[in-house]
Amino acid sequence: YDNEWGYSQRVVDLAHLVASKWPGLFIDGSGDPLEDYCKTNAADEECKVYEA
């Protein structure tokens, strides 16, 4: 990968995949803290989507 953001996202994806297959471990949520936060706080500035 030629950029840190793309690489770090793939590492997070891999960690989530491994954790989801771990015996006896239950993951509550999407794995994305902002997505989980915006489910209950949709009006907050961080959750607004602006289109160009």
N, CA, C and O atoms as a MOPAC input file, in Angstrom:
PM7 MOZYME 1SCF
protein

 N      0.84200 1    -1.18900 1     0.00000 1
 C      0.00000 1     0.00000 1     0.00000 1
 C      0.88000 1     1.24200 1     0.00000 1
 O      1.91700 1     1.28000 1     0.66100 1
 N      0.46300 1     2.24100 1    -0.73600 1
 C      1.29000 1     3.43200 1    -0.84300 1
 C      0.82200 1     4.56400 1     0.06800 1
 O      1.35800 1     5.67000 1    -0.00900 1
 N     -0.15700 1     4.31500 1     0.92000 1
 C     -0.54100 1     5.35700 1     1.85800 1
 C     -0.88900 1     4.74600 1     3.20300 1
 O     -1.37200 1     3.61700 1     3.28700 1
 N     -0.63600 1     5.50300 1     4.23800 1
 C     -0.82100 1     5.00300 1     5.59700 1
 C     -2.29500 1     4.76700 1     5.92200 1
 O     -2.63000 1     3.81000 1     6.62000 1
 N     -3.18000 1     5.63600 1     5.42100 1
 C     -4.60300 1     5.50000 1     5.73800 1
 C     -5.17000 1     4.20600 1     5.16200 1
 O     -5.86600 1     3.47000 1     5.86100 1
 N     -4.88400 1     3.92900 1     3.91800 1
 C     -5.36600 1     2.70900 1     3.29000 1
 C     -4.83100 1     1.46600 1     3.97800 1
 O     -5.56800 1     0.50300 1     4.19300 1
 N     -3.55600 1     1.48400 1     4.32100 1
 C     -2.95300 1     0.34200 1     5.00800 1
 C     -3.58100 1     0.14500 1     6.37900 1
 O     -3.91500 1    -0.97900 1     6.75200 1
 N     -3.74500 1     1.22100 1     7.12900 1
 C     -4.30200 1     1.09000 1     8.48000 1
 C     -5.74400 1     0.58700 1     8.42600 1
 O     -6.16000 1    -0.17000 1     9.30200 1
 N     -6.50400 1     0.98900 1     7.42400 1
 C     -7.87500 1     0.49200 1     7.28400 1
 C     -7.88400 1    -1.00500 1     7.01100 1
 O     -8.73500 1    -1.72100 1     7.53900 1
 N     -6.95000 1    -1.49100 1     6.19200 1
 C     -6.88400 1    -2.92400 1     5.91300 1
 C     -6.46800 1    -3.70500 1     7.15800 1
 O     -6.93700 1    -4.82400 1     7.37100 1
 N     -5.58900 1    -3.12300 1     7.98700 1
 C     -5.18900 1    -3.77500 1     9.23100 1
 C     -6.38500 1    -3.87800 1    10.16700 1
 O     -6.57900 1    -4.91000 1    10.81000 1
 N     -7.18700 1    -2.82300 1    10.25200 1
 C     -8.39300 1    -2.84700 1    11.07900 1
 C     -9.36300 1    -3.90100 1    10.54300 1
 O     -9.94400 1    -4.65600 1    11.32200 1
 N     -9.54300 1    -3.96100 1     9.22800 1
 C    -10.41900 1    -4.97400 1     8.62600 1
 C     -9.94200 1    -6.38300 1     8.97600 1
 O    -10.74800 1    -7.24900 1     9.31700 1
 N     -8.64800 1    -6.60500 1     8.89100 1
 C     -8.09900 1    -7.91600 1     9.20300 1
 C     -8.29400 1    -8.26200 1    10.68300 1
 O     -8.65700 1    -9.39000 1    11.01700 1
 N     -8.05300 1    -7.29800 1    11.55600 1
 C     -8.24200 1    -7.53800 1    12.99200 1
 C     -9.69600 1    -7.87300 1    13.29700 1
 O     -9.97700 1    -8.75800 1    14.10500 1
 N    -10.61200 1    -7.17000 1    12.65500 1
 C    -12.03300 1    -7.43800 1    12.86100 1
 C    -12.39500 1    -8.83300 1    12.34900 1
 O    -13.16300 1    -9.54600 1    12.99500 1
 N    -11.86000 1    -9.22200 1    11.21900 1
 C    -12.11600 1   -10.55200 1    10.66000 1
 C    -11.59600 1   -11.63800 1    11.59900 1
 O    -12.30400 1   -12.60600 1    11.88000 1
 N    -10.38700 1   -11.48700 1    12.07700 1
 C     -9.80400 1   -12.48200 1    12.98500 1
 C    -10.62200 1   -12.55700 1    14.26900 1
 O    -10.92500 1   -13.65000 1    14.74800 1
 N    -10.98200 1   -11.40300 1    14.82900 1
 C    -11.75900 1   -11.38600 1    16.06700 1
 C    -13.13100 1   -12.01800 1    15.87700 1
 O    -13.63800 1   -12.67100 1    16.78900 1
 N    -13.73500 1   -11.83600 1    14.71600 1
 C    -15.06600 1   -12.39400 1    14.48400 1
 C    -15.04500 1   -13.91800 1    14.40700 1
 O    -16.07200 1   -14.56100 1    14.62700 1
 N    -13.89800 1   -14.49500 1    14.10000 1
 C    -13.76900 1   -15.95000 1    14.00900 1
 C    -13.24100 1   -16.57500 1    15.30200 1
 O    -13.17200 1   -17.79900 1    15.41500 1
 N    -12.86800 1   -15.73900 1    16.27700 1
 C    -12.29200 1   -16.22300 1    17.52500 1
 C    -13.35000 1   -16.99100 1    18.31900 1
 O    -14.44200 1   -16.47100 1    18.55000 1
 N    -13.04100 1   -18.21900 1    18.73900 1
 C    -14.03600 1   -19.01800 1    19.47000 1
 C    -14.43600 1   -18.36800 1    20.79900 1
 O    -13.58300 1   -17.96100 1    21.58800 1
 N    -15.73100 1   -18.28100 1    21.02500 1
 C    -16.23900 1   -17.75700 1    22.28400 1
 C    -16.26700 1   -16.24700 1    22.38900 1
 O    -16.66000 1   -15.71500 1    23.42800 1
 N    -15.86200 1   -15.54100 1    21.34600 1
 C    -15.83500 1   -14.08100 1    21.38900 1
 C    -16.99700 1   -13.52500 1    20.59100 1
 O    -17.18700 1   -13.88100 1    19.42700 1
 N    -17.77200 1   -12.65900 1    21.21100 1
 C    -18.88500 1   -12.01200 1    20.52700 1
 C    -18.56100 1   -10.53100 1    20.37200 1
 O    -18.24300 1    -9.85600 1    21.35100 1
 N    -18.64100 1   -10.02700 1    19.14700 1
 C    -18.37100 1    -8.62100 1    18.87400 1
 C    -19.69500 1    -7.90300 1    18.72200 1
 O    -20.49300 1    -8.22600 1    17.84300 1
 N    -19.91900 1    -6.93400 1    19.58000 1
 C    -21.13100 1    -6.13800 1    19.51000 1
 C    -20.81000 1    -4.83400 1    18.78800 1
 O    -19.95600 1    -4.07200 1    19.24200 1
 N    -21.46600 1    -4.57500 1    17.69700 1
 C    -21.23800 1    -3.34800 1    16.94300 1
 C    -20.66900 1    -3.63900 1    15.57400 1
 O    -20.45900 1    -4.79000 1    15.19100 1
 N    -20.42800 1    -2.56600 1    14.85200 1
 C    -19.98200 1    -2.69500 1    13.46600 1
 C    -18.46200 1    -2.82300 1    13.33700 1
 O    -17.95400 1    -3.22800 1    12.29100 1
 N    -17.73900 1    -2.47300 1    14.41000 1
 C    -16.28600 1    -2.41900 1    14.32700 1
 C    -15.78900 1    -1.02700 1    14.01200 1
 O    -14.58600 1    -0.76900 1    14.06300 1
 N    -16.69700 1    -0.13000 1    13.68900 1
 C    -16.36000 1     1.26400 1    13.40600 1
 C    -16.95800 1     2.12700 1    14.51900 1
 O    -18.17600 1     2.30100 1    14.57300 1
 N    -16.12400 1     2.66700 1    15.40300 1
 C    -16.64800 1     3.43900 1    16.53000 1
 C    -17.50800 1     4.62800 1    16.10600 1
 O    -18.50500 1     4.93000 1    16.76200 1
 N    -17.14000 1     5.30000 1    15.02500 1
 C    -17.93300 1     6.44700 1    14.57600 1
 C    -19.30500 1     6.00200 1    14.07800 1
 O    -20.30900 1     6.65000 1    14.37100 1
 N    -19.35600 1     4.91400 1    13.33700 1
 C    -20.63500 1     4.38900 1    12.86700 1
 C    -21.53600 1     4.01200 1    14.04100 1
 O    -22.72800 1     4.32200 1    14.04400 1
 N    -20.96100 1     3.34400 1    15.03400 1
 C    -21.73700 1     2.95900 1    16.21500 1
 C    -22.22200 1     4.19900 1    16.97500 1
 O    -23.36000 1     4.23300 1    17.44400 1
 N    -21.36800 1     5.20900 1    17.09500 1
 C    -21.72800 1     6.44400 1    17.78300 1
 C    -22.86600 1     7.16200 1    17.06500 1
 O    -23.79700 1     7.65200 1    17.70500 1
 N    -22.79100 1     7.22400 1    15.74500 1
 C    -23.78300 1     7.96700 1    14.96300 1
 C    -25.14900 1     7.28200 1    14.93300 1
 O    -26.14900 1     7.92500 1    14.61300 1
 N    -25.20800 1     6.00500 1    15.25800 1
 C    -26.50500 1     5.32700 1    15.32700 1
 C    -27.38300 1     5.94300 1    16.40200 1
 O    -28.60500 1     5.98600 1    16.26000 1
 N    -26.76500 1     6.42300 1    17.48200 1
 C    -27.53400 1     7.00100 1    18.58700 1
 C    -27.39300 1     8.50800 1    18.70300 1
 O    -28.07700 1     9.12800 1    19.51700 1
 N    -26.51900 1     9.11000 1    17.90400 1
 C    -26.27000 1    10.55100 1    17.96500 1
 C    -26.22600 1    11.15200 1    16.56600 1
 O    -25.29700 1    11.88800 1    16.23500 1
 N    -27.21200 1    10.84800 1    15.75400 1
 C    -27.18500 1    11.23200 1    14.33900 1
 C    -27.12900 1    12.73100 1    14.10900 1
 O    -26.65500 1    13.16300 1    13.05900 1
 N    -27.59300 1    13.53900 1    15.04900 1
 C    -27.62400 1    14.98600 1    14.86300 1
 C    -26.27700 1    15.66000 1    15.14900 1
 O    -26.11000 1    16.84100 1    14.84700 1
 N    -25.32900 1    14.94100 1    15.71900 1
 C    -24.03300 1    15.53000 1    16.04100 1
 C    -23.26500 1    15.89500 1    14.77200 1
 O    -23.44000 1    15.28200 1    13.71900 1
 N    -22.42000 1    16.89900 1    14.90000 1
 C    -21.64100 1    17.41300 1    13.77000 1
 C    -20.79000 1    16.31500 1    13.11300 1
 O    -20.65300 1    16.27800 1    11.89000 1
 N    -20.22400 1    15.42800 1    13.93400 1
 C    -19.36000 1    14.37600 1    13.40100 1
 C    -20.10300 1    13.40900 1    12.48400 1
 O    -19.48600 1    12.73200 1    11.66100 1
 N    -21.42500 1    13.34500 1    12.62400 1
 C    -22.21300 1    12.35500 1    11.89600 1
 C    -22.87100 1    12.91500 1    10.63700 1
 O    -23.47900 1    12.17200 1     9.86700 1
 N    -22.75000 1    14.20300 1    10.43500 1
 C    -23.37400 1    14.81600 1     9.25900 1
 C    -22.56600 1    14.50500 1     8.01100 1
 O    -21.33500 1    14.49600 1     8.03600 1
 N    -23.26700 1    14.25600 1     6.93500 1
 C    -22.63000 1    13.97600 1     5.65300 1
 C    -22.90500 1    15.15600 1     4.73200 1
 O    -24.05600 1    15.52800 1     4.50200 1
 N    -21.84300 1    15.73100 1     4.21800 1
 C    -21.97100 1    16.87100 1     3.31600 1
 C    -21.61600 1    16.42500 1     1.91600 1
 O    -20.59400 1    15.77500 1     1.69800 1
 N    -22.45600 1    16.77200 1     0.98100 1
 C    -22.18000 1    16.43500 1    -0.40400 1
 C    -21.71700 1    17.67600 1    -1.14100 1
 O    -22.17900 1    18.78600 1    -0.87300 1
 N    -20.80000 1    17.47200 1    -2.07100 1
 C    -20.22800 1    18.60100 1    -2.81800 1
 C    -21.19500 1    19.15100 1    -3.83700 1
 O    -20.86900 1    20.10100 1    -4.54700 1

